Amino acid sequence: MPDPMLIDLFQRLGMALGIGFLVGVERGWKHRDAPEGTRTAGLRTHAVIGLLGGICGALLPAIGQTGFAALAIAFAAALIVFKVLEAQRDNDVSVTGTMGALLVFGLGVYAMWGDLTIAAAAGVTLVGLLAFKDALHGWIDKVTWKELRSALLILAATAIALPLLPDRTIDIWGAINPRELWLLTILVAGASFAGYVAVRVLGPDIGVLAGAAAGSMVSSTVVTAELGRQTRAGDATALVAASAACVAAAVSVGRVIALVAFTATPLAYEAGPALAASVLVFAGAGFALRALNKEGKASDGREKLRSPLDLASVAKFAIFLGLIIVVGRIVSEQYGQAGLLPFAATAGLADVDAVTLAAGSLVRGGLDVSAGAHAVMVAVLVNTFSKAVIALGTGGWRYAGLYVASALAASAAAAAVWFFATPILAPMFGGTEASLAPRFIG
């Protein structure tokens, strides 16, 4: 029988060699056109560095910490001397290659004693960072200092202020938990910022559907209005603009599913299937309408988008979300679950994300799951058809009519799943009969 320790040793050495080999492939490919003898450290060199790290790690018990440190310092010194000479020859002051080679050595050592999965993940991450140099630099070039500053301030406030915020309700209605409120606000702002960055980074060459999808991560309402403006100006056909608006609506409803799944899982079991049906119909309608007019062009809706990590925007959303949670708590206590629906409909006109997060907070605070699900569904429905009014005002009857037809189909699909399929599907994914019993509130 083979010695298990010997097999483990070979596996770990293989991982160390593999990490070096993978990094070496990327380095070698990038400099593949350089003349022989002038190429920087490539495939063989990095593979040897990874294997050297593995051997040094394997020798650690025999040579001790002092011996290991001597070997590591000798390797680092030799590598740095080589890189200095290379930089002088090529007039290149980049330190990325040096740090990459040192990290390959370190990962080779770690592979001998640490978790192989982590070692592999770190190696792949290193290759990705090296390979996507141009893309990363292009992203930095497109992000403004104001946007970067806002993101850094929000991150700093989260890392510094969040631990200091009380993790308990502080209002007389027992609705506002400062730490939870800030986390929910950052969750939405972060998701919106991801879409905003996608729009900025992808640039003007992206297709109309991709642009609408990315833009709707910031605001599907703004995208719908901008597409209508483009339609009225003659820069987009009604078919193509409506198709993009449908894709934006699909992404908007998809955000609601993600929010309820993240903040209140029982709500996802209750409302998720119906919302998913709506997403599928909206997406299908969007691609179908786009296929009917392949020559049409439309804006991606980026012109009026602002960074969602602007401090004023984040503060306004946090205040609005807090008000929605408090008012929702008061309404549910004073008027019962039936009173929550008109409130959700009214608030849904302004921001469906806030209603969704508020419903999740109320459910976690003891509100019946079905009542919370009804509130989310009503908010989504009202928000969806409020965009029809916006489409009519900005793009005219044909643009609005195509969007409304798609919205009606998506709503019908959601209603069918809500009334007939959800009682069957939800228990299969963790829902309870108690939460699924009342199909109506009143």
C-alpha positions as CSV (number, residue, x, y, z in Angstrom):
1,M,0.0,0.0,0.0
2,P,1.4,3.5,-0.9
3,D,2.3,5.6,2.1
4,P,-0.6,8.2,2.6
5,M,1.9,10.8,3.8
6,L,4.0,10.3,0.7
7,I,0.9,10.7,-1.5
8,D,0.0,13.9,0.3
9,L,3.5,15.2,-0.1
10,F,3.3,14.6,-3.9
11,Q,-0.1,16.3,-4.1
12,R,1.1,19.3,-2.3
13,L,4.2,19.6,-4.4
14,G,2.0,19.2,-7.5
15,M,-0.1,22.1,-6.3
16,A,2.9,24.3,-5.7
17,L,4.2,23.4,-9.2
18,G,0.8,23.9,-10.7
19,I,0.4,27.4,-9.3
20,G,3.8,28.4,-10.7
21,F,3.0,26.8,-14.0
22,L,-0.4,28.7,-14.3
23,V,1.2,32.0,-13.5
24,G,4.0,31.2,-15.9
25,V,1.6,30.5,-18.7
26,E,0.1,34.0,-18.3
27,R,3.5,35.7,-18.0
28,G,5.0,33.8,-20.9
29,W,2.0,34.4,-23.2
30,K,2.1,38.2,-22.5
31,H,5.8,38.3,-23.6
32,R,5.6,35.6,-26.3
33,D,6.7,38.0,-29.1
34,A,9.9,39.1,-27.3
35,P,13.2,37.8,-28.9
36,E,14.8,34.7,-27.3
37,G,17.1,35.7,-24.5
38,T,15.2,39.0,-23.7
39,R,12.0,37.5,-22.4
40,T,11.1,38.1,-18.8
41,A,10.5,35.3,-16.4
42,G,7.9,33.1,-18.0
43,L,6.5,29.6,-17.8
44,R,9.6,27.6,-16.8
45,T,10.8,30.2,-14.3
46,H,7.5,30.6,-12.5
47,A,7.0,26.8,-12.4
48,V,10.5,26.5,-10.9
49,I,9.7,29.2,-8.4
50,G,6.5,27.5,-7.3
51,L,8.3,24.1,-7.0
52,L,11.1,25.9,-5.1
53,G,8.5,27.3,-2.6
54,G,7.1,23.8,-2.2
55,I,10.5,22.2,-1.6
56,C,11.4,24.9,0.9
57,G,8.2,24.4,2.7
58,A,8.8,20.6,2.8
59,L,12.2,21.2,4.2
60,L,11.0,23.4,7.1
61,P,10.8,20.6,9.7
62,A,14.4,19.5,8.8
63,I,16.1,22.9,8.5
64,G,14.0,24.8,11.1
65,Q,12.8,28.3,10.9
66,T,16.2,29.9,10.6
67,G,17.2,27.7,7.7
68,F,13.9,28.3,6.0
69,A,14.3,32.1,6.5
70,A,17.8,31.9,4.9
71,L,16.5,30.1,1.8
72,A,13.6,32.5,1.4
73,I,15.8,35.6,1.8
74,A,18.3,34.1,-0.7
75,F,15.5,33.5,-3.2
76,A,14.1,37.0,-2.7
77,A,17.5,38.7,-3.1
78,A,18.3,36.8,-6.3
79,L,14.8,37.6,-7.7
80,I,15.1,41.3,-6.8
81,V,18.6,41.6,-8.4
82,F,17.3,39.9,-11.6
83,K,14.3,42.3,-11.7
84,V,16.4,45.4,-11.1
85,L,18.7,44.4,-14.0
86,E,15.6,43.7,-16.2
87,A,14.0,47.0,-15.3
88,Q,17.2,48.9,-16.2
89,R,17.4,47.1,-19.5
90,D,13.7,47.6,-20.4
91,N,13.3,51.0,-18.7
92,D,10.3,49.6,-16.8
93,V,9.6,50.5,-13.2
94,S,6.6,48.2,-12.7
95,V,6.9,46.1,-9.5
96,T,4.0,43.8,-10.4
97,G,6.1,41.0,-11.9
98,T,8.4,41.0,-8.8
99,M,5.5,40.8,-6.4
100,G,3.8,38.1,-8.5
101,A,6.9,35.9,-8.4
102,L,7.3,36.4,-4.7
103,L,3.7,35.4,-4.2
104,V,4.2,32.3,-6.3
105,F,7.0,31.3,-4.0
106,G,4.8,32.0,-0.9
107,L,1.9,30.1,-2.3
108,G,4.2,27.2,-3.0
109,V,5.2,27.2,0.7
110,Y,1.6,27.5,1.8
111,A,0.6,24.6,-0.4
112,M,2.8,22.3,1.7
113,W,1.1,23.2,5.0
114,G,-2.2,24.9,4.3
115,D,-5.5,24.2,2.7
116,L,-5.0,23.2,-0.9
117,T,-8.3,24.7,-1.9
118,I,-7.3,28.1,-0.6
119,A,-3.9,27.8,-2.3
120,A,-5.5,27.0,-5.6
121,A,-8.0,29.9,-5.2
122,A,-5.2,32.4,-4.4
123,G,-3.2,31.2,-7.4
124,V,-6.2,31.6,-9.8
125,T,-6.9,35.0,-8.3
126,L,-3.2,36.0,-8.9
127,V,-3.4,34.9,-12.5
128,G,-6.6,36.9,-13.0
129,L,-5.1,40.0,-11.6
130,L,-2.1,39.7,-13.9
131,A,-4.1,38.8,-17.0
132,F,-6.7,41.5,-16.7
133,K,-4.2,44.4,-16.4
134,D,-5.6,46.4,-19.3
135,A,-9.2,45.9,-18.2
136,L,-8.5,46.9,-14.7
137,H,-6.6,50.0,-15.7
138,G,-9.4,50.9,-18.2
139,W,-11.9,50.6,-15.3
140,I,-9.8,52.9,-13.1
141,D,-9.6,55.4,-16.0
142,K,-13.4,55.5,-16.4
143,V,-14.2,55.9,-12.7
144,T,-14.1,59.6,-11.6
145,W,-12.5,60.8,-8.4
146,K,-15.9,61.8,-7.0
147,E,-17.3,58.3,-7.5
148,L,-14.2,56.7,-6.0
149,R,-14.3,59.1,-3.0
150,S,-17.9,58.3,-2.3
151,A,-17.3,54.6,-2.4
152,L,-14.3,54.9,-0.1
153,L,-16.3,57.1,2.4
154,I,-19.1,54.6,2.5
155,L,-16.8,51.7,3.0
156,A,-15.0,53.6,5.7
157,A,-18.2,54.5,7.4
158,T,-19.4,50.9,7.3
159,A,-16.1,49.5,8.6
160,I,-15.8,52.1,11.4
161,A,-19.3,53.2,12.2
162,L,-21.1,49.9,11.9
163,P,-19.6,48.2,14.9
164,L,-20.5,51.2,17.0
165,L,-24.2,51.3,16.0
166,P,-26.6,49.7,18.5
167,D,-27.9,46.4,17.4
168,R,-31.4,47.0,18.9
169,T,-34.5,49.0,18.2
170,I,-34.3,52.6,19.4
171,D,-37.8,54.0,18.6
172,I,-41.0,53.8,20.5
173,W,-42.5,51.6,17.8
174,G,-39.8,49.0,18.0
175,A,-39.1,49.2,14.3
176,I,-35.7,51.0,13.7
177,N,-32.6,49.0,14.4
178,P,-29.7,51.3,13.4
179,R,-27.2,48.5,12.5
180,E,-29.8,46.6,10.5
181,L,-30.9,49.8,8.8
182,W,-27.4,50.7,7.7
183,L,-26.7,47.2,6.5
184,L,-29.8,47.2,4.4
185,T,-29.0,50.6,3.0
186,I,-25.5,49.5,2.0
187,L,-26.9,46.3,0.5
188,V,-29.0,48.3,-1.9
189,A,-26.4,50.9,-2.6
190,G,-23.8,48.2,-3.2
191,A,-26.0,46.4,-5.7
192,S,-26.9,49.6,-7.5
193,F,-23.2,50.6,-7.6
194,A,-22.3,47.3,-9.2
195,G,-24.7,48.1,-12.0
196,Y,-23.5,51.6,-12.3
197,V,-19.9,50.5,-12.6
198,A,-21.0,47.9,-15.2
199,V,-22.5,50.7,-17.3
200,R,-19.5,52.9,-16.9
201,V,-17.0,50.2,-17.7
202,L,-18.8,48.5,-20.5
203,G,-18.9,51.7,-22.4
204,P,-21.0,52.8,-25.4
205,D,-20.4,49.7,-27.4
206,I,-22.6,47.4,-25.4
207,G,-26.0,46.4,-26.8
208,V,-29.2,48.1,-25.9
209,L,-30.4,45.2,-23.8
210,A,-27.2,44.9,-21.8
211,G,-27.2,48.6,-21.3
212,A,-30.7,48.6,-20.0
213,A,-30.0,45.7,-17.7
214,A,-26.9,47.3,-16.2
215,G,-28.7,50.7,-16.0
216,S,-31.7,49.2,-14.2
217,M,-29.4,48.1,-11.4
218,V,-29.2,51.8,-10.6
219,S,-32.8,52.8,-11.6
220,S,-35.1,51.0,-13.9
221,T,-37.4,54.1,-13.8
222,V,-34.7,56.3,-15.1
223,V,-33.9,53.8,-17.8
224,T,-37.5,53.6,-18.9
225,A,-37.8,57.4,-19.0
226,E,-34.6,57.8,-21.0
227,L,-35.6,55.1,-23.5
228,G,-38.9,57.0,-24.0
229,R,-37.0,60.2,-24.6
230,Q,-34.8,58.5,-27.2
231,T,-37.9,57.1,-28.8
232,R,-39.6,60.5,-29.1
233,A,-36.4,62.0,-30.4
234,G,-36.2,59.4,-33.1
235,D,-33.0,57.8,-31.9
236,A,-34.7,54.6,-31.1
237,T,-37.6,52.6,-32.5
238,A,-40.6,51.9,-30.2
239,L,-39.9,48.1,-30.5
240,V,-36.3,48.3,-29.4
241,A,-37.0,50.8,-26.7
242,A,-39.8,48.7,-25.3
243,S,-37.7,45.6,-25.4
244,A,-35.0,47.4,-23.4
245,A,-37.6,48.6,-20.9
246,C,-38.8,45.1,-20.5
247,V,-35.3,43.8,-19.7
248,A,-34.9,46.7,-17.2
249,A,-38.2,45.7,-15.6
250,A,-37.0,42.0,-15.4
251,V,-33.8,43.1,-13.7
252,S,-35.7,45.3,-11.3
253,V,-38.0,42.5,-10.2
254,G,-35.0,40.2,-10.0
255,R,-33.5,42.6,-7.5
256,V,-36.6,42.3,-5.4
257,I,-36.1,38.5,-5.4
258,A,-32.5,38.9,-4.3
259,L,-33.4,41.3,-1.6
260,V,-36.1,39.2,0.0
261,A,-33.9,36.1,-0.3
262,F,-31.1,37.9,1.5
263,T,-33.1,39.8,4.1
264,A,-36.1,37.5,4.8
265,T,-36.0,34.0,3.5
266,P,-39.6,33.1,4.3
267,L,-40.7,36.0,2.0
268,A,-38.6,34.4,-0.8
269,Y,-40.5,31.1,-0.4
270,E,-43.8,32.9,-0.5
271,A,-43.3,35.6,-3.1
272,G,-40.3,34.2,-5.0
273,P,-42.0,31.8,-7.4
274,A,-44.5,34.5,-8.6
275,L,-41.8,37.1,-9.0
276,A,-39.6,34.7,-10.9
277,A,-42.4,34.0,-13.3
278,S,-42.7,37.8,-13.9
279,V,-38.9,38.0,-14.5
280,L,-39.1,35.2,-17.1
281,V,-42.0,36.8,-19.0
282,F,-40.4,40.3,-19.0
283,A,-37.1,38.9,-20.2
284,G,-38.8,36.8,-22.9
285,A,-40.8,39.8,-24.0
286,G,-37.7,42.0,-24.1
287,F,-35.8,39.6,-26.4
288,A,-38.8,38.8,-28.5
289,L,-39.5,42.5,-29.2
290,R,-35.8,43.1,-29.9
291,A,-35.8,40.3,-32.4
292,L,-38.7,41.9,-34.3
293,N,-36.5,44.9,-35.2
294,K,-32.9,44.0,-35.5
295,E,-31.9,47.2,-37.2
296,G,-33.3,49.5,-34.4
297,K,-31.0,51.3,-32.1
298,A,-31.6,52.7,-28.7
299,S,-29.7,54.4,-25.9
300,D,-28.6,52.3,-23.0
301,G,-30.1,54.8,-20.6
302,R,-26.8,55.9,-19.1
303,E,-27.1,59.6,-19.7
304,K,-28.9,60.6,-16.5
305,L,-27.6,58.0,-14.1
306,R,-25.8,59.2,-11.0
307,S,-23.5,57.3,-8.7
308,P,-25.7,55.5,-6.2
309,L,-22.9,55.7,-3.7
310,D,-23.1,59.5,-3.5
311,L,-23.3,60.3,0.2
312,A,-26.4,62.4,-0.2
313,S,-28.2,59.6,-2.1
314,V,-27.3,57.0,0.5
315,A,-28.4,59.2,3.3
316,K,-31.7,60.0,1.6
317,F,-32.4,56.3,1.0
318,A,-31.6,55.4,4.6
319,I,-34.0,58.1,5.9
320,F,-36.7,57.0,3.4
321,L,-36.2,53.3,4.3
322,G,-36.4,54.2,8.0
323,L,-39.7,56.1,7.5
324,I,-41.1,53.2,5.4
325,I,-40.3,50.7,8.2
326,V,-41.8,53.0,10.9
327,V,-44.9,53.8,9.0
328,G,-45.4,50.2,8.0
329,R,-45.2,49.1,11.6
330,I,-47.7,51.8,12.7
331,V,-50.1,50.9,9.9
332,S,-49.9,47.2,10.5
333,E,-50.6,47.7,14.2
334,Q,-53.4,50.3,13.8
335,Y,-55.2,48.9,10.8
336,G,-54.1,45.3,10.7
337,Q,-52.7,43.5,7.7
338,A,-55.3,44.9,5.3
339,G,-54.0,48.4,5.9
340,L,-50.6,47.4,4.8
341,L,-51.6,47.0,1.2
342,P,-52.6,50.6,0.4
343,F,-49.5,51.8,2.2
344,A,-47.3,49.4,0.1
345,A,-49.0,50.5,-3.1
346,T,-48.3,54.2,-2.2
347,A,-44.7,53.6,-1.2
348,G,-44.1,51.4,-4.2
349,L,-44.6,54.4,-6.5
350,A,-41.5,55.9,-5.0
351,D,-39.2,52.9,-4.3
352,V,-40.0,49.2,-4.5
353,D,-36.6,48.3,-2.9
354,A,-37.5,50.3,0.3
355,V,-40.9,48.5,0.5
356,T,-39.2,45.1,0.0
357,L,-36.6,45.7,2.7
358,A,-39.3,47.2,5.1
359,A,-41.5,44.1,4.5
360,G,-38.5,41.9,5.4
361,S,-37.8,43.9,8.5
362,L,-41.5,43.7,9.6
363,V,-41.6,39.9,8.9
364,R,-38.5,39.4,11.1
365,G,-40.3,41.5,13.7
366,G,-43.3,39.2,13.8
367,L,-45.5,40.2,10.9
368,D,-47.3,37.3,9.2
369,V,-45.2,36.1,6.2
370,S,-48.2,36.1,3.9
371,A,-48.9,39.8,4.8
372,G,-45.4,40.7,4.0
373,A,-45.5,38.8,0.7
374,H,-48.7,40.6,-0.3
375,A,-47.1,43.9,0.5
376,V,-44.1,43.1,-1.7
377,M,-46.3,41.9,-4.6
378,V,-48.5,45.0,-4.5
379,A,-45.5,47.3,-4.4
380,V,-43.9,45.5,-7.4
381,L,-47.2,45.6,-9.3
382,V,-47.7,49.4,-8.7
383,N,-44.1,50.2,-9.5
384,T,-44.3,48.2,-12.7
385,F,-47.3,50.0,-14.0
386,S,-46.1,53.4,-12.8
387,K,-43.4,53.0,-15.4
388,A,-46.2,52.6,-18.0
389,V,-47.3,56.2,-17.2
390,I,-43.7,57.3,-17.4
391,A,-43.3,55.5,-20.8
392,L,-46.4,57.2,-22.1
393,G,-45.3,60.6,-21.1
394,T,-41.8,60.3,-22.4
395,G,-42.1,58.0,-25.4
396,G,-45.7,58.1,-26.7
397,W,-48.5,55.6,-27.2
398,R,-46.7,52.9,-29.2
399,Y,-43.7,52.6,-26.8
400,A,-46.0,52.6,-23.8
401,G,-48.4,50.2,-25.4
402,L,-45.7,47.6,-26.1
403,Y,-44.4,47.9,-22.5
404,V,-47.9,47.7,-21.0
405,A,-48.7,44.6,-23.0
406,S,-45.5,43.0,-21.7
407,A,-46.3,44.1,-18.2
408,L,-49.8,42.7,-18.4
409,A,-48.4,39.3,-19.5
410,A,-45.8,39.3,-16.8
411,S,-48.4,40.2,-14.2
412,A,-50.8,37.5,-15.4
413,A,-48.0,34.9,-15.2
414,A,-47.1,36.1,-11.7
415,A,-50.8,36.0,-10.6
416,A,-51.2,32.4,-12.0
417,V,-48.1,31.2,-10.1
418,W,-49.2,33.2,-7.0
419,F,-52.7,31.7,-6.7
420,F,-52.1,28.2,-8.1
421,A,-48.5,27.1,-8.0
422,T,-47.0,28.8,-4.9
423,P,-49.0,26.7,-2.4
424,I,-47.4,23.6,-4.1
425,L,-43.9,25.0,-4.8
426,A,-43.1,26.9,-1.6
427,P,-43.3,23.9,0.8
428,M,-40.9,22.0,-1.5
429,F,-38.3,24.8,-0.9
430,G,-38.8,25.3,2.8
431,G,-42.0,27.2,3.1
432,T,-44.6,26.3,5.7
433,E,-48.3,25.6,5.3
434,A,-49.0,28.3,7.9
435,S,-47.3,31.0,5.8
436,L,-49.0,29.8,2.6
437,A,-52.6,29.5,3.9
438,P,-54.1,33.0,3.4
439,R,-54.2,33.9,-0.2
440,F,-56.0,37.2,0.5
441,I,-55.7,39.8,3.2
442,G,-58.8,41.4,4.6
